[in-house]
């Protein structure tokens, strides 16, 4: 039986627990730290396989896989004095914190894997990047939508940079909704329509027989309205500005001790 410990029960911790537990016939035993006490208590009430521990040391002692999901800026306080035996596996989901730093902070000989799980692991439909690949860790994330092991941390940082575009996408949708409301459309109707429009886009992305570029081409008519917005707003200069922003973040993620915002 898998024994998973999670230190830091924020939004991501809740998503992981839900994905591993909700409607699962033989869920793993999950041990939660008291950090985020309200969320941890709620999860323990919902799922019989989940219990809240007295502290992070108990989480580490009871678990075979220890997931460190605290905020990067809180890691020194949360992990100070923690003992993790060498027969465990540590999975860090702290963005911008390298494997060597995690191992040094914990003072452990245990294997350390970095991972980038997304909130959609809650519905078991998100691919999780891992580095380095580890059979036990990858098997756990395979249950949540799939594992994508990569060979080194610079490659993982590229995927972390891509992940950091998520709220920009939401802000883009909010801008569309606000524009429609500014033209006199009921705000609720605009919100409903934009959500439906881009939920359909999300479903089309499930067609992995076509590249993302091919999907874009297939949804655009030459000299049509989609082409007009793309060519007048998402210009070459706009694309270059996005590329520069991604390059800047990737550079910072590769600097030891730099926390992404």
N, C-alpha and C positions, 0 to 999 in steps of 0.2 A: 504493500500500500504506500502510495506517495505521501510524503509529509512535507507540506509547503508552508514556510513561514514568510510573512510579509511585514516588513518594518516601514510604517508610514501608510496610513489608510486614507488617502485622499481620493480624488476622482479615479485615478488610474488603479489604485489598489482595489476600490470597489468594483471596477470593471473586471479585473482579473478574477476576483473571488466569484462574481456572478457567472462569468464564463465557465469557470471550472465546476460550478456547483448547481446552477439553476437547471432543473429538469434532467440532471445527469444521474444515471442509474447507480454507478459506483464512483462517487466523487472522491477526490483526495481529502485527507485530513488537512485542514488549513488552520494555522496559528497566527493570530494577529497581535501586533503591538498595541499598547494602549494609546499611542499617538493617534489623534483623530478618534477620540473615545466614543463620540456619539455614532459615527459611521461604523466603527468596529462593533459596537453593541447591537446596532440594527442588523448587521450582517449575521451576527451570531444568533439573533432571534429568527431570521429567515431560513438559515441553513443549518441543519443538525451537525454537519461535518465541520463547522467553524467554531472556534473558541477564541476568546480574548485572553492573552497572557498578562502576567503582572508587569513585565518589562521586556525590553528587547533581548536580554540575555536568555530569558525563558523561551522566547521565540527561536533563538539560535539553537538552544539545547534540544528542543523538541522536533526540529525540522531536519530533513535531509537536504532540502533545497531552500536556501535563504535568499529572499528577494528584498533588496534594499531599494525602497521607493520613497525615501524622504526627499525633501527639496534639496537641491545641491548646496544651497547656502546654509542649510541646517545640518549638514553631514557631520561636522566635527562634534557638535553637541550630541547628536543622536547616536553616534557610533563610538564615542569616547569610552575606553575601557572594555569594550565588547570583546568577548572571546569566541572565536569560531574555529572549531576543530577541523583538522585537515581532511576528515572523511566527509565533510559537507561539500556542497556546491553553492557558491555565491553568485547571484544574478543581480547586477546593478542596472537599474533603469534610470539612473541619474544622468541627465544630459550634460555633456561636456566634462565629465569626470572620468579620467582614464583608468585602465585596469591596474596599472602600477600604483596609482594613488589609492585606489580602493584597497588593494592588497596591503599597502603600507599602513593605511589608517586602521585596518583591522588586525594587522600583524599576524596574518594567517598564511598557512601553506595550502589552503584549500583552492581548488580551481575557481577562477573568477571569470564570469561571462558578462559582457554588456549586452543589453537588449533594448529594442525600441518598440514596445507594445503600444498599440493605439486604442482609443476608447472603444472602438468597434469589437474588441475582443469580448466585450460583454455579450454580443450576439454570436460569437464564434465565427466571425467572418472578416478577420483582419490578418494580414501577413505580418509577422513579427521578425524584424532583422535581429540576428544574433552574431556575436563576435567574441571569441572564436566559436565555431560550431561545437556543440557538446551533445552527445546522444540523449542524455537524460533531459537536458534543458530543451532541446529541439522537440523531443517527444511531448513535453508539456505544452509547448506553444502550437504544436500540430493540432492539438485538441481545440485550439481557439481560432483556427482558420489557416494555420500553416506557419512554418518557420522558414526563414531565408538566411542561412548562415553565410557570412562573408569572411574573407581571409584575414583582414587586418583592420585596425582602428581608423586609419585614414579613409578606408572605404565605408566603414560604418558612419563616419562623420558626414560623408556625402548624403547618406540616407537621412541622417539627423537633420541636415540642412533642408532637405525636401520636406520633412515632417514639419519644419518651422514655418511653412507657408500656409498651414491650415487656417489660422484665424484671418489671414489675408483673404482667403476664399470666402469665409463667412462675411467679412466686411464688404466684399464686392457684392454679395447677395443683398446685404442690408442697404447698400447704396442704390441698387436697383429698386428695392421696395420703397425707399424714401423718395426716389425720383417720381415713381408712379403716384405716391400719395401727394406729392407736391403738385401734380397735375390734376388733382381733384378726385382721384380714385380712393375709395375707402381703404384705410391702412390695413385692415384685417383681410380684405379681399386681395390686396396687393401681396401681402405676406403669404397667403394661401396659394396664390398662383405661382409666385416665385419658388416656393418650396416644391410644389408639384412639378414645375418645369425642370428643376435641377435634380429632383429625385429620379426623374426619367433619365437624365444624363448619367446618374450613378448606375442605374440598371444597365444602360448601354455599355458601360465600362466592364460589365461582366462578360462581354463577348470578347474573349481573348484570341479569337481568330483574326481580329483586325487590330493593327497598331493604333495608338492614340492619334497619330497624325492621320491615319486612314479614316478613323471615326470623324475627325474634324472635317476632312474633305467630303465624306459622305453626307454630312449634315449641312453642307454649304452649296448653294446654287450660284454658278457664275453670274456676277453682276446683281446678285440678290441682296436681301436686307442683311443677312448674316455676314456676308462678305463686306458689306459697307461698314458695319460697326467694327469688324475686325481690322479692316485696313485704315480706318480713320482714327480709331482709338488705340488698338494694339499695334502701334507702328514699330518700325525697326529700332527707333530710339527708345521706345517703351520697353521692348524686349531686351535691349542692351542694358537699360537701367535695372531690370530685374536680374539679369545675369550678374551684374556688378554687385547687387545686394546679396545674392547667393554666394558669390566669391568671398565677399567680406565676412559673412557669417562663418563660412567654412574655414577661413583663415583663423578666426577667433576660436572656433571649436578645437583647433589643433594646438592651442596654447595651454600649457598646464596651468590649472588654477583659475581659468577664466570661466565664469558661469554665464550661460546664455540667458538673456532676458525673457 
